[in-house]
Amino acid sequence: MTAQTRLILKMVSYLGLAVSIVPAFLFFTGVLSKQTYFHLMIAGMVMWFGTAAFWVKRDHLGQ
């Protein structure tokens, strides 16, 4: 895997984490509806788990 590909995967992964965290605060403040909140949480989860597995090394997991 090239360095550029790894960088893109990391960026998408971290964006997925942001999409998973920010809607929780927006829903708490009443900015988002419950359905929109659920859709954003699912999108963030798919982004994170779909890309992080390719760049997180086993060494970093403590094994």
PDBQT receptor file of N, H, CA, C and O in Angstrom, charges set to zero:
ATOM      1  N   MET A   1       0.843  -1.164   0.000  1.00  0.00    +0.000 N 
ATOM      2  CA  MET A   1       0.000   0.000   0.000  1.00  0.00    +0.000 C 
ATOM      3  C   MET A   1       0.898   1.240   0.000  1.00  0.00    +0.000 C 
ATOM      4  O   MET A   1       1.842   1.334   0.784  1.00  0.00    +0.000 OA
ATOM      5  N   THR A   2       0.600   2.161  -0.864  1.00  0.00    +0.000 N 
ATOM      6  H   THR A   2      -0.166   2.085  -1.501  1.00  0.00    +0.000 HD
ATOM      7  CA  THR A   2       1.422   3.359  -0.969  1.00  0.00    +0.000 C 
ATOM      8  C   THR A   2       1.122   4.323   0.172  1.00  0.00    +0.000 C 
ATOM      9  O   THR A   2       0.102   4.206   0.850  1.00  0.00    +0.000 OA
ATOM     10  N   ALA A   3       2.018   5.265   0.370  1.00  0.00    +0.000 N 
ATOM     11  H   ALA A   3       2.848   5.360  -0.180  1.00  0.00    +0.000 HD
ATOM     12  CA  ALA A   3       1.848   6.253   1.434  1.00  0.00    +0.000 C 
ATOM     13  C   ALA A   3       0.635   7.136   1.166  1.00  0.00    +0.000 C 
ATOM     14  O   ALA A   3      -0.068   7.525   2.098  1.00  0.00    +0.000 OA
ATOM     15  N   GLN A   4       0.388   7.448  -0.087  1.00  0.00    +0.000 N 
ATOM     16  H   GLN A   4       0.959   7.132  -0.845  1.00  0.00    +0.000 HD
ATOM     17  CA  GLN A   4      -0.758   8.285  -0.437  1.00  0.00    +0.000 C 
ATOM     18  C   GLN A   4      -2.075   7.556  -0.156  1.00  0.00    +0.000 C 
ATOM     19  O   GLN A   4      -3.024   8.161   0.342  1.00  0.00    +0.000 OA
ATOM     20  N   THR A   5      -2.134   6.278  -0.468  1.00  0.00    +0.000 N 
ATOM     21  H   THR A   5      -1.363   5.787  -0.873  1.00  0.00    +0.000 HD
ATOM     22  CA  THR A   5      -3.330   5.488  -0.199  1.00  0.00    +0.000 C 
ATOM     23  C   THR A   5      -3.581   5.396   1.301  1.00  0.00    +0.000 C 
ATOM     24  O   THR A   5      -4.718   5.524   1.754  1.00  0.00    +0.000 OA
ATOM     25  N   ARG A   6      -2.525   5.175   2.063  1.00  0.00    +0.000 N 
ATOM     26  H   ARG A   6      -1.601   5.070   1.694  1.00  0.00    +0.000 HD
ATOM     27  CA  ARG A   6      -2.648   5.091   3.522  1.00  0.00    +0.000 C 
ATOM     28  C   ARG A   6      -3.146   6.420   4.086  1.00  0.00    +0.000 C 
ATOM     29  O   ARG A   6      -3.973   6.431   4.998  1.00  0.00    +0.000 OA
ATOM     30  N   LEU A   7      -2.654   7.537   3.557  1.00  0.00    +0.000 N 
ATOM     31  H   LEU A   7      -1.981   7.528   2.817  1.00  0.00    +0.000 HD
ATOM     32  CA  LEU A   7      -3.088   8.852   4.014  1.00  0.00    +0.000 C 
ATOM     33  C   LEU A   7      -4.572   9.076   3.718  1.00  0.00    +0.000 C 
ATOM     34  O   LEU A   7      -5.300   9.600   4.561  1.00  0.00    +0.000 OA
ATOM     35  N   ILE A   8      -5.016   8.686   2.538  1.00  0.00    +0.000 N 
ATOM     36  H   ILE A   8      -4.425   8.260   1.854  1.00  0.00    +0.000 HD
ATOM     37  CA  ILE A   8      -6.426   8.835   2.171  1.00  0.00    +0.000 C 
ATOM     38  C   ILE A   8      -7.303   7.972   3.076  1.00  0.00    +0.000 C 
ATOM     39  O   ILE A   8      -8.353   8.423   3.533  1.00  0.00    +0.000 OA
ATOM     40  N   LEU A   9      -6.883   6.742   3.334  1.00  0.00    +0.000 N 
ATOM     41  H   LEU A   9      -6.030   6.376   2.963  1.00  0.00    +0.000 HD
ATOM     42  CA  LEU A   9      -7.645   5.865   4.229  1.00  0.00    +0.000 C 
ATOM     43  C   LEU A   9      -7.738   6.445   5.631  1.00  0.00    +0.000 C 
ATOM     44  O   LEU A   9      -8.792   6.377   6.262  1.00  0.00    +0.000 OA
ATOM     45  N   LYS A  10      -6.643   7.015   6.123  1.00  0.00    +0.000 N 
ATOM     46  H   LYS A  10      -5.787   7.071   5.611  1.00  0.00    +0.000 HD
ATOM     47  CA  LYS A  10      -6.663   7.626   7.449  1.00  0.00    +0.000 C 
ATOM     48  C   LYS A  10      -7.607   8.819   7.489  1.00  0.00    +0.000 C 
ATOM     49  O   LYS A  10      -8.352   8.994   8.453  1.00  0.00    +0.000 OA
ATOM     50  N   MET A  11      -7.575   9.632   6.449  1.00  0.00    +0.000 N 
ATOM     51  H   MET A  11      -6.970   9.489   5.666  1.00  0.00    +0.000 HD
ATOM     52  CA  MET A  11      -8.451  10.806   6.406  1.00  0.00    +0.000 C 
ATOM     53  C   MET A  11      -9.915  10.397   6.403  1.00  0.00    +0.000 C 
ATOM     54  O   MET A  11     -10.730  10.999   7.102  1.00  0.00    +0.000 OA
ATOM     55  N   VAL A  12     -10.257   9.376   5.620  1.00  0.00    +0.000 N 
ATOM     56  H   VAL A  12      -9.596   8.886   5.052  1.00  0.00    +0.000 HD
ATOM     57  CA  VAL A  12     -11.640   8.896   5.581  1.00  0.00    +0.000 C 
ATOM     58  C   VAL A  12     -12.031   8.288   6.923  1.00  0.00    +0.000 C 
ATOM     59  O   VAL A  12     -13.162   8.462   7.376  1.00  0.00    +0.000 OA
ATOM     60  N   SER A  13     -11.104   7.576   7.561  1.00  0.00    +0.000 N 
ATOM     61  H   SER A  13     -10.185   7.435   7.193  1.00  0.00    +0.000 HD
ATOM     62  CA  SER A  13     -11.380   6.979   8.868  1.00  0.00    +0.000 C 
ATOM     63  C   SER A  13     -11.670   8.050   9.908  1.00  0.00    +0.000 C 
ATOM     64  O   SER A  13     -12.653   7.957  10.643  1.00  0.00    +0.000 OA
ATOM     65  N   TYR A  14     -10.827   9.053   9.970  1.00  0.00    +0.000 N 
ATOM     66  H   TYR A  14     -10.028   9.128   9.373  1.00  0.00    +0.000 HD
ATOM     67  CA  TYR A  14     -11.023  10.111  10.953  1.00  0.00    +0.000 C 
ATOM     68  C   TYR A  14     -12.267  10.941  10.652  1.00  0.00    +0.000 C 
ATOM     69  O   TYR A  14     -12.930  11.422  11.571  1.00  0.00    +0.000 OA
ATOM     70  N   LEU A  15     -12.581  11.109   9.389  1.00  0.00    +0.000 N 
ATOM     71  H   LEU A  15     -12.042  10.719   8.642  1.00  0.00    +0.000 HD
ATOM     72  CA  LEU A  15     -13.822  11.781   9.028  1.00  0.00    +0.000 C 
ATOM     73  C   LEU A  15     -15.015  10.949   9.501  1.00  0.00    +0.000 C 
ATOM     74  O   LEU A  15     -16.013  11.498   9.968  1.00  0.00    +0.000 OA
ATOM     75  N   GLY A  16     -14.910   9.633   9.381  1.00  0.00    +0.000 N 
ATOM     76  H   GLY A  16     -14.099   9.187   9.002  1.00  0.00    +0.000 HD
ATOM     77  CA  GLY A  16     -15.957   8.744   9.870  1.00  0.00    +0.000 C 
ATOM     78  C   GLY A  16     -16.136   8.865  11.375  1.00  0.00    +0.000 C 
ATOM     79  O   GLY A  16     -17.263   8.834  11.870  1.00  0.00    +0.000 OA
ATOM     80  N   LEU A  17     -15.034   9.002  12.107  1.00  0.00    +0.000 N 
ATOM     81  H   LEU A  17     -14.119   9.027  11.704  1.00  0.00    +0.000 HD
ATOM     82  CA  LEU A  17     -15.145   9.203  13.555  1.00  0.00    +0.000 C 
ATOM     83  C   LEU A  17     -15.833  10.524  13.874  1.00  0.00    +0.000 C 
ATOM     84  O   LEU A  17     -16.659  10.604  14.783  1.00  0.00    +0.000 OA
ATOM     85  N   ALA A  18     -15.483  11.550  13.120  1.00  0.00    +0.000 N 
ATOM     86  H   ALA A  18     -14.812  11.485  12.382  1.00  0.00    +0.000 HD
ATOM     87  CA  ALA A  18     -16.119  12.853  13.331  1.00  0.00    +0.000 C 
ATOM     88  C   ALA A  18     -17.615  12.787  13.029  1.00  0.00    +0.000 C 
ATOM     89  O   ALA A  18     -18.430  13.377  13.738  1.00  0.00    +0.000 OA
ATOM     90  N   VAL A  19     -17.964  12.060  11.963  1.00  0.00    +0.000 N 
ATOM     91  H   VAL A  19     -17.303  11.581  11.386  1.00  0.00    +0.000 HD
ATOM     92  CA  VAL A  19     -19.373  11.919  11.602  1.00  0.00    +0.000 C 
ATOM     93  C   VAL A  19     -20.109  11.089  12.652  1.00  0.00    +0.000 C 
ATOM     94  O   VAL A  19     -21.333  11.172  12.759  1.00  0.00    +0.000 OA
ATOM     95  N   SER A  20     -19.387  10.303  13.414  1.00  0.00    +0.000 N 
ATOM     96  H   SER A  20     -18.394  10.235  13.327  1.00  0.00    +0.000 HD
ATOM     97  CA  SER A  20     -20.008   9.521  14.484  1.00  0.00    +0.000 C 
ATOM     98  C   SER A  20     -20.145  10.313  15.779  1.00  0.00    +0.000 C 
ATOM     99  O   SER A  20     -21.055  10.049  16.565  1.00  0.00    +0.000 OA
ATOM    100  N   ILE A  21     -19.261  11.276  16.016  1.00  0.00    +0.000 N 
ATOM    101  H   ILE A  21     -18.521  11.490  15.378  1.00  0.00    +0.000 HD
ATOM    102  CA  ILE A  21     -19.250  11.999  17.284  1.00  0.00    +0.000 C 
ATOM    103  C   ILE A  21     -20.079  13.282  17.230  1.00  0.00    +0.000 C 
ATOM    104  O   ILE A  21     -20.879  13.534  18.130  1.00  0.00    +0.000 OA
ATOM    105  N   VAL A  22     -19.903  14.082  16.207  1.00  0.00    +0.000 N 
ATOM    106  H   VAL A  22     -19.252  13.877  15.475  1.00  0.00    +0.000 HD
ATOM    107  CA  VAL A  22     -20.561  15.392  16.126  1.00  0.00    +0.000 C 
ATOM    108  C   VAL A  22     -22.093  15.295  16.159  1.00  0.00    +0.000 C 
ATOM    109  O   VAL A  22     -22.723  16.089  16.856  1.00  0.00    +0.000 OA
ATOM    110  N   PRO A  23     -22.715  14.356  15.436  1.00  0.00    +0.000 N 
ATOM    111  CA  PRO A  23     -24.182  14.285  15.490  1.00  0.00    +0.000 C 
ATOM    112  C   PRO A  23     -24.741  14.020  16.883  1.00  0.00    +0.000 C 
ATOM    113  O   PRO A  23     -25.871  14.415  17.173  1.00  0.00    +0.000 OA
ATOM    114  N   ALA A  24     -23.983  13.365  17.745  1.00  0.00    +0.000 N 
ATOM    115  H   ALA A  24     -23.065  13.044  17.510  1.00  0.00    +0.000 HD
ATOM    116  CA  ALA A  24     -24.462  13.121  19.107  1.00  0.00    +0.000 C 
ATOM    117  C   ALA A  24     -24.688  14.445  19.830  1.00  0.00    +0.000 C 
ATOM    118  O   ALA A  24     -25.694  14.614  20.519  1.00  0.00    +0.000 OA
ATOM    119  N   PHE A  25     -23.760  15.377  19.677  1.00  0.00    +0.000 N 
ATOM    120  H   PHE A  25     -22.943  15.240  19.118  1.00  0.00    +0.000 HD
ATOM    121  CA  PHE A  25     -23.913  16.684  20.300  1.00  0.00    +0.000 C 
ATOM    122  C   PHE A  25     -25.030  17.493  19.645  1.00  0.00    +0.000 C 
ATOM    123  O   PHE A  25     -25.776  18.201  20.322  1.00  0.00    +0.000 OA
ATOM    124  N   LEU A  26     -25.135  17.379  18.321  1.00  0.00    +0.000 N 
ATOM    125  H   LEU A  26     -24.528  16.804  17.772  1.00  0.00    +0.000 HD
ATOM    126  CA  LEU A  26     -26.190  18.107  17.621  1.00  0.00    +0.000 C 
ATOM    127  C   LEU A  26     -27.575  17.578  17.988  1.00  0.00    +0.000 C 
ATOM    128  O   LEU A  26     -28.525  18.351  18.116  1.00  0.00    +0.000 OA
ATOM    129  N   PHE A  27     -27.687  16.278  18.156  1.00  0.00    +0.000 N 
ATOM    130  H   PHE A  27     -26.916  15.650  18.052  1.00  0.00    +0.000 HD
ATOM    131  CA  PHE A  27     -28.969  15.701  18.576  1.00  0.00    +0.000 C 
ATOM    132  C   PHE A  27     -29.299  16.121  20.007  1.00  0.00    +0.000 C 
ATOM    133  O   PHE A  27     -30.450  16.423  20.320  1.00  0.00    +0.000 OA
ATOM    134  N   PHE A  28     -28.299  16.140  20.863  1.00  0.00    +0.000 N 
ATOM    135  H   PHE A  28     -27.363  15.896  20.609  1.00  0.00    +0.000 HD
ATOM    136  CA  PHE A  28     -28.504  16.531  22.259  1.00  0.00    +0.000 C 
ATOM    137  C   PHE A  28     -29.005  17.967  22.374  1.00  0.00    +0.000 C 
ATOM    138  O   PHE A  28     -29.824  18.284  23.236  1.00  0.00    +0.000 OA
ATOM    139  N   THR A  29     -28.500  18.833  21.492  1.00  0.00    +0.000 N 
ATOM    140  H   THR A  29     -27.834  18.575  20.791  1.00  0.00    +0.000 HD
ATOM    141  CA  THR A  29     -28.921  20.239  21.525  1.00  0.00    +0.000 C 
ATOM    142  C   THR A  29     -30.216  20.475  20.760  1.00  0.00    +0.000 C 
ATOM    143  O   THR A  29     -30.746  21.586  20.784  1.00  0.00    +0.000 OA
ATOM    144  N   GLY A  30     -30.732  19.464  20.086  1.00  0.00    +0.000 N 
ATOM    145  H   GLY A  30     -30.302  18.562  20.067  1.00  0.00    +0.000 HD
ATOM    146  CA  GLY A  30     -31.999  19.596  19.375  1.00  0.00    +0.000 C 
ATOM    147  C   GLY A  30     -31.884  20.071  17.948  1.00  0.00    +0.000 C 
ATOM    148  O   GLY A  30     -32.894  20.397  17.325  1.00  0.00    +0.000 OA
ATOM    149  N   VAL A  31     -30.669  20.118  17.412  1.00  0.00    +0.000 N 
ATOM    150  H   VAL A  31     -29.849  19.853  17.918  1.00  0.00    +0.000 HD
ATOM    151  CA  VAL A  31     -30.455  20.573  16.036  1.00  0.00    +0.000 C 
ATOM    152  C   VAL A  31     -30.845  19.493  15.030  1.00  0.00    +0.000 C 
ATOM    153  O   VAL A  31     -31.366  19.801  13.959  1.00  0.00    +0.000 OA
ATOM    154  N   LEU A  32     -30.594  18.228  15.372  1.00  0.00    +0.000 N 
ATOM    155  H   LEU A  32     -30.170  17.977  16.242  1.00  0.00    +0.000 HD
ATOM    156  CA  LEU A  32     -30.880  17.112  14.471  1.00  0.00    +0.000 C 
ATOM    157  C   LEU A  32     -32.085  16.319  14.945  1.00  0.00    +0.000 C 
ATOM    158  O   LEU A  32     -32.360  16.220  16.141  1.00  0.00    +0.000 OA
ATOM    159  N   SER A  33     -32.795  15.760  13.981  1.00  0.00    +0.000 N 
ATOM    160  H   SER A  33     -32.572  15.840  13.009  1.00  0.00    +0.000 HD
ATOM    161  CA  SER A  33     -33.868  14.835  14.337  1.00  0.00    +0.000 C 
ATOM    162  C   SER A  33     -33.257  13.467  14.663  1.00  0.00    +0.000 C 
ATOM    163  O   SER A  33     -32.096  13.201  14.350  1.00  0.00    +0.000 OA
ATOM    164  N   LYS A  34     -34.046  12.623  15.284  1.00  0.00    +0.000 N 
ATOM    165  H   LYS A  34     -34.989  12.838  15.538  1.00  0.00    +0.000 HD
ATOM    166  CA  LYS A  34     -33.563  11.295  15.666  1.00  0.00    +0.000 C 
ATOM    167  C   LYS A  34     -33.198  10.471  14.440  1.00  0.00    +0.000 C 
ATOM    168  O   LYS A  34     -32.194   9.760  14.455  1.00  0.00    +0.000 OA
ATOM    169  N   GLN A  35     -33.992  10.553  13.384  1.00  0.00    +0.000 N 
ATOM    170  H   GLN A  35     -34.808  11.131  13.372  1.00  0.00    +0.000 HD
ATOM    171  CA  GLN A  35     -33.729   9.774  12.175  1.00  0.00    +0.000 C 
ATOM    172  C   GLN A  35     -32.443  10.237  11.486  1.00  0.00    +0.000 C 
ATOM    173  O   GLN A  35     -31.650   9.407  11.040  1.00  0.00    +0.000 OA
ATOM    174  N   THR A  36     -32.231  11.534  11.396  1.00  0.00    +0.000 N 
ATOM    175  H   THR A  36     -32.875  12.208  11.759  1.00  0.00    +0.000 HD
ATOM    176  CA  THR A  36     -31.000  12.057  10.801  1.00  0.00    +0.000 C 
ATOM    177  C   THR A  36     -29.797  11.644  11.635  1.00  0.00    +0.000 C 
ATOM    178  O   THR A  36     -28.750  11.285  11.096  1.00  0.00    +0.000 OA
ATOM    179  N   TYR A  37     -29.950  11.698  12.948  1.00  0.00    +0.000 N 
ATOM    180  H   TYR A  37     -30.800  11.990  13.387  1.00  0.00    +0.000 HD
ATOM    181  CA  TYR A  37     -28.889  11.272  13.856  1.00  0.00    +0.000 C 
ATOM    182  C   TYR A  37     -28.504   9.816  13.605  1.00  0.00    +0.000 C 
ATOM    183  O   TYR A  37     -27.321   9.490  13.514  1.00  0.00    +0.000 OA
ATOM    184  N   PHE A  38     -29.505   8.944  13.493  1.00  0.00    +0.000 N 
ATOM    185  H   PHE A  38     -30.466   9.210  13.567  1.00  0.00    +0.000 HD
ATOM    186  CA  PHE A  38     -29.220   7.533  13.236  1.00  0.00    +0.000 C 
ATOM    187  C   PHE A  38     -28.531   7.328  11.895  1.00  0.00    +0.000 C 
ATOM    188  O   PHE A  38     -27.604   6.523  11.798  1.00  0.00    +0.000 OA
ATOM    189  N   HIS A  39     -28.962   8.034  10.868  1.00  0.00    +0.000 N 
ATOM    190  H   HIS A  39     -29.714   8.688  10.947  1.00  0.00    +0.000 HD
ATOM    191  CA  HIS A  39     -28.346   7.887   9.542  1.00  0.00    +0.000 C 
ATOM    192  C   HIS A  39     -26.887   8.347   9.557  1.00  0.00    +0.000 C 
ATOM    193  O   HIS A  39     -26.025   7.702   8.960  1.00  0.00    +0.000 OA
ATOM    194  N   LEU A  40     -26.616   9.441  10.228  1.00  0.00    +0.000 N 
ATOM    195  H   LEU A  40     -27.316   9.965  10.713  1.00  0.00    +0.000 HD
ATOM    196  CA  LEU A  40     -25.233   9.917  10.306  1.00  0.00    +0.000 C 
ATOM    197  C   LEU A  40     -24.362   8.973  11.129  1.00  0.00    +0.000 C 
ATOM    198  O   LEU A  40     -23.196   8.761  10.796  1.00  0.00    +0.000 OA
ATOM    199  N   MET A  41     -24.906   8.413  12.183  1.00  0.00    +0.000 N 
ATOM    200  H   MET A  41     -25.853   8.585  12.453  1.00  0.00    +0.000 HD
ATOM    201  CA  MET A  41     -24.140   7.468  12.988  1.00  0.00    +0.000 C 
ATOM    202  C   MET A  41     -23.799   6.207  12.195  1.00  0.00    +0.000 C 
ATOM    203  O   MET A  41     -22.691   5.682  12.302  1.00  0.00    +0.000 OA
ATOM    204  N   ILE A  42     -24.737   5.734  11.414  1.00  0.00    +0.000 N 
ATOM    205  H   ILE A  42     -25.637   6.161  11.327  1.00  0.00    +0.000 HD
ATOM    206  CA  ILE A  42     -24.483   4.554  10.572  1.00  0.00    +0.000 C 
ATOM    207  C   ILE A  42     -23.446   4.877   9.505  1.00  0.00    +0.000 C 
ATOM    208  O   ILE A  42     -22.555   4.071   9.243  1.00  0.00    +0.000 OA
ATOM    209  N   ALA A  43     -23.556   6.050   8.890  1.00  0.00    +0.000 N 
ATOM    210  H   ALA A  43     -24.281   6.705   9.104  1.00  0.00    +0.000 HD
ATOM    211  CA  ALA A  43     -22.580   6.444   7.866  1.00  0.00    +0.000 C 
ATOM    212  C   ALA A  43     -21.183   6.550   8.469  1.00  0.00    +0.000 C 
ATOM    213  O   ALA A  43     -20.215   6.090   7.864  1.00  0.00    +0.000 OA
ATOM    214  N   GLY A  44     -21.067   7.144   9.644  1.00  0.00    +0.000 N 
ATOM    215  H   GLY A  44     -21.853   7.518  10.135  1.00  0.00    +0.000 HD
ATOM    216  CA  GLY A  44     -19.762   7.260  10.299  1.00  0.00    +0.000 C 
ATOM    217  C   GLY A  44     -19.187   5.908  10.670  1.00  0.00    +0.000 C 
ATOM    218  O   GLY A  44     -17.987   5.678  10.525  1.00  0.00    +0.000 OA
ATOM    219  N   MET A  45     -20.042   5.011  11.148  1.00  0.00    +0.000 N 
ATOM    220  H   MET A  45     -21.017   5.199  11.266  1.00  0.00    +0.000 HD
ATOM    221  CA  MET A  45     -19.588   3.670  11.514  1.00  0.00    +0.000 C 
ATOM    222  C   MET A  45     -19.053   2.928  10.286  1.00  0.00    +0.000 C 
ATOM    223  O   MET A  45     -17.996   2.299  10.347  1.00  0.00    +0.000 OA
ATOM    224  N   VAL A  46     -19.779   3.004   9.188  1.00  0.00    +0.000 N 
ATOM    225  H   VAL A  46     -20.637   3.515   9.138  1.00  0.00    +0.000 HD
ATOM    226  CA  VAL A  46     -19.348   2.327   7.955  1.00  0.00    +0.000 C 
ATOM    227  C   VAL A  46     -18.033   2.926   7.455  1.00  0.00    +0.000 C 
ATOM    228  O   VAL A  46     -17.144   2.199   7.012  1.00  0.00    +0.000 OA
ATOM    229  N   MET A  47     -17.913   4.249   7.528  1.00  0.00    +0.000 N 
ATOM    230  H   MET A  47     -18.635   4.840   7.888  1.00  0.00    +0.000 HD
ATOM    231  CA  MET A  47     -16.672   4.894   7.079  1.00  0.00    +0.000 C 
ATOM    232  C   MET A  47     -15.495   4.450   7.941  1.00  0.00    +0.000 C 
ATOM    233  O   MET A  47     -14.427   4.140   7.414  1.00  0.00    +0.000 OA
ATOM    234  N   TRP A  48     -15.677   4.416   9.256  1.00  0.00    +0.000 N 
ATOM    235  H   TRP A  48     -16.544   4.668   9.685  1.00  0.00    +0.000 HD
ATOM    236  CA  TRP A  48     -14.580   4.053  10.146  1.00  0.00    +0.000 C 
ATOM    237  C   TRP A  48     -14.191   2.584   9.980  1.00  0.00    +0.000 C 
ATOM    238  O   TRP A  48     -13.029   2.277   9.715  1.00  0.00    +0.000 OA
ATOM    239  N   PHE A  49     -15.149   1.684  10.133  1.00  0.00    +0.000 N 
ATOM    240  H   PHE A  49     -16.093   1.934  10.348  1.00  0.00    +0.000 HD
ATOM    241  CA  PHE A  49     -14.826   0.261  10.079  1.00  0.00    +0.000 C 
ATOM    242  C   PHE A  49     -14.465  -0.203   8.675  1.00  0.00    +0.000 C 
ATOM    243  O   PHE A  49     -13.761  -1.200   8.515  1.00  0.00    +0.000 OA
ATOM    244  N   GLY A  50     -14.935   0.500   7.669  1.00  0.00    +0.000 N 
ATOM    245  H   GLY A  50     -15.507   1.310   7.799  1.00  0.00    +0.000 HD
ATOM    246  CA  GLY A  50     -14.613   0.134   6.297  1.00  0.00    +0.000 C 
ATOM    247  C   GLY A  50     -13.211   0.516   5.876  1.00  0.00    +0.000 C 
ATOM    248  O   GLY A  50     -12.667  -0.064   4.936  1.00  0.00    +0.000 OA
ATOM    249  N   THR A  51     -12.610   1.495   6.565  1.00  0.00    +0.000 N 
ATOM    250  H   THR A  51     -13.053   1.965   7.329  1.00  0.00    +0.000 HD
ATOM    251  CA  THR A  51     -11.286   1.951   6.148  1.00  0.00    +0.000 C 
ATOM    252  C   THR A  51     -10.195   1.702   7.193  1.00  0.00    +0.000 C 
ATOM    253  O   THR A  51      -9.040   1.481   6.829  1.00  0.00    +0.000 OA
ATOM    254  N   ALA A  52     -10.533   1.731   8.459  1.00  0.00    +0.000 N 
ATOM    255  H   ALA A  52     -11.471   1.910   8.755  1.00  0.00    +0.000 HD
ATOM    256  CA  ALA A  52      -9.507   1.604   9.504  1.00  0.00    +0.000 C 
ATOM    257  C   ALA A  52      -8.828   0.242   9.486  1.00  0.00    +0.000 C 
ATOM    258  O   ALA A  52      -7.656   0.125   9.846  1.00  0.00    +0.000 OA
ATOM    259  N   ALA A  53      -9.543  -0.763   9.079  1.00  0.00    +0.000 N 
ATOM    260  H   ALA A  53     -10.494  -0.668   8.787  1.00  0.00    +0.000 HD
ATOM    261  CA  ALA A  53      -8.962  -2.110   9.065  1.00  0.00    +0.000 C 
ATOM    262  C   ALA A  53      -7.787  -2.222   8.091  1.00  0.00    +0.000 C 
ATOM    263  O   ALA A  53      -6.967  -3.131   8.219  1.00  0.00    +0.000 OA
ATOM    264  N   PHE A  54      -7.697  -1.330   7.143  1.00  0.00    +0.000 N 
ATOM    265  H   PHE A  54      -8.363  -0.592   7.038  1.00  0.00    +0.000 HD
ATOM    266  CA  PHE A  54      -6.629  -1.400   6.151  1.00  0.00    +0.000 C 
ATOM    267  C   PHE A  54      -5.353  -0.688   6.585  1.00  0.00    +0.000 C 
ATOM    268  O   PHE A  54      -4.284  -0.982   6.050  1.00  0.00    +0.000 OA
ATOM    269  N   TRP A  55      -5.431   0.235   7.535  1.00  0.00    +0.000 N 
ATOM    270  H   TRP A  55      -6.300   0.474   7.970  1.00  0.00    +0.000 HD
ATOM    271  CA  TRP A  55      -4.221   0.961   7.904  1.00  0.00    +0.000 C 
ATOM    272  C   TRP A  55      -3.802   0.774   9.361  1.00  0.00    +0.000 C 
ATOM    273  O   TRP A  55      -2.665   1.092   9.707  1.00  0.00    +0.000 OA
ATOM    274  N   VAL A  56      -4.676   0.274  10.217  1.00  0.00    +0.000 N 
ATOM    275  H   VAL A  56      -5.600   0.016   9.936  1.00  0.00    +0.000 HD
ATOM    276  CA  VAL A  56      -4.284   0.013  11.602  1.00  0.00    +0.000 C 
ATOM    277  C   VAL A  56      -3.501  -1.299  11.622  1.00  0.00    +0.000 C 
ATOM    278  O   VAL A  56      -4.011  -2.347  11.225  1.00  0.00    +0.000 OA
ATOM    279  N   LYS A  57      -2.266  -1.223  12.088  1.00  0.00    +0.000 N 
ATOM    280  H   LYS A  57      -1.852  -0.371  12.411  1.00  0.00    +0.000 HD
ATOM    281  CA  LYS A  57      -1.407  -2.403  12.096  1.00  0.00    +0.000 C 
ATOM    282  C   LYS A  57      -1.618  -3.197  13.376  1.00  0.00    +0.000 C 
ATOM    283  O   LYS A  57      -2.010  -2.647  14.405  1.00  0.00    +0.000 OA
ATOM    284  N   ARG A  58      -1.357  -4.474  13.301  1.00  0.00    +0.000 N 
ATOM    285  H   ARG A  58      -1.038  -4.920  12.465  1.00  0.00    +0.000 HD
ATOM    286  CA  ARG A  58      -1.500  -5.363  14.446  1.00  0.00    +0.000 C 
ATOM    287  C   ARG A  58      -0.541  -4.918  15.572  1.00  0.00    +0.000 C 
ATOM    288  O   ARG A  58      -0.856  -5.104  16.747  1.00  0.00    +0.000 OA
ATOM    289  N   ASP A  59       0.594  -4.348  15.236  1.00  0.00    +0.000 N 
ATOM    290  H   ASP A  59       0.850  -4.198  14.281  1.00  0.00    +0.000 HD
ATOM    291  CA  ASP A  59       1.556  -3.899  16.248  1.00  0.00    +0.000 C 
ATOM    292  C   ASP A  59       0.940  -2.846  17.156  1.00  0.00    +0.000 C 
ATOM    293  O   ASP A  59       1.249  -2.800  18.346  1.00  0.00    +0.000 OA
ATOM    294  N   HIS A  60       0.076  -2.004  16.612  1.00  0.00    +0.000 N 
ATOM    295  H   HIS A  60      -0.175  -2.042  15.645  1.00  0.00    +0.000 HD
ATOM    296  CA  HIS A  60      -0.521  -0.923  17.370  1.00  0.00    +0.000 C 
ATOM    297  C   HIS A  60      -1.658  -1.408  18.269  1.00  0.00    +0.000 C 
ATOM    298  O   HIS A  60      -2.136  -0.657  19.120  1.00  0.00    +0.000 OA
ATOM    299  N   LEU A  61      -2.082  -2.617  18.093  1.00  0.00    +0.000 N 
ATOM    300  H   LEU A  61      -1.695  -3.226  17.401  1.00  0.00    +0.000 HD
ATOM    301  CA  LEU A  61      -3.180  -3.156  18.881  1.00  0.00    +0.000 C 
ATOM    302  C   LEU A  61      -2.698  -3.896  20.127  1.00  0.00    +0.000 C 
ATOM    303  O   LEU A  61      -3.509  -4.427  20.885  1.00  0.00    +0.000 OA
ATOM    304  N   GLY A  62      -1.391  -3.932  20.340  1.00  0.00    +0.000 N 
ATOM    305  H   GLY A  62      -0.732  -3.501  19.724  1.00  0.00    +0.000 HD
ATOM    306  CA  GLY A  62      -0.845  -4.546  21.533  1.00  0.00    +0.000 C 
ATOM    307  C   GLY A  62      -0.739  -6.056  21.456  1.00  0.00    +0.000 C 
ATOM    308  O   GLY A  62      -0.703  -6.713  22.497  1.00  0.00    +0.000 OA
ATOM    309  N   GLN A  63      -0.689  -6.618  20.288  1.00  0.00    +0.000 N 
ATOM    310  H   GLN A  63      -0.718  -6.084  19.443  1.00  0.00    +0.000 HD
ATOM    311  CA  GLN A  63      -0.586  -8.077  20.148  1.00  0.00    +0.000 C 
ATOM    312  C   GLN A  63       0.777  -8.469  19.671  1.00  0.00    +0.000 C 
ATOM    313  O   GLN A  63       1.052  -9.656  19.495  1.00  0.00    +0.000 OA
TER     314      GLN A  63
